[in-house]
Amino acid sequence: MPTQPVVQRDSNHSPVMTTQANLLRTALAALVLAYSSACAVLHPRSGASASYDVRAGMVLKGNEIRACDVRTAYDAIERLRPQFLRWTRGSEAGAGQLAVYIDQMRASGLERLRLIPAASVREIRLLRADEATLRYGSGNNAGALDVVTGPPGLE
């Protein structure tokens, strides 16, 4: 006959964690923290940004672009967020090329970004396939780059 585990109780008859249970709980918390930290470092959405949050790496702000010496929106992406140009996470194999939207209008492709002066970019946001489809409809199976232009200082 198996023995029942002994549960220690305090004066209010509430269960008390044993040292072994505390150790297991601490180890589990450390493991979860290590895993989440590793995911944040390895995931493309975790790139550096002025306002660091979970989605910050998915956005390139105009002030970041103007702080470096680039001429076009494409150059800015290539230098500051090169993972945008290699984005395939969340899309099916062979799903197609990343869609490009400039001020909410579909553009012909990534090469169109070479025609946009870096100084006129307010924000470039990488949208996952589900986000792009929700915002712009079907045909965004590989995700999309959403470019917002306008005068500097309106970020």
Protein Blocks (a to p, Z undefined) as FASTA:
>chain_A
ZZdddddddfkopacddfklmmmmmmmmmmmmmmmmmmmmmpmklcccfbdcfklmmpcc
fklmmmpccfbfklmmmmmmmmlmmgcghiaehibpcdddeehiacfbjklmmmpcfklp
mbdcdddfklmmmmnoghilnopadddeddehiZZ
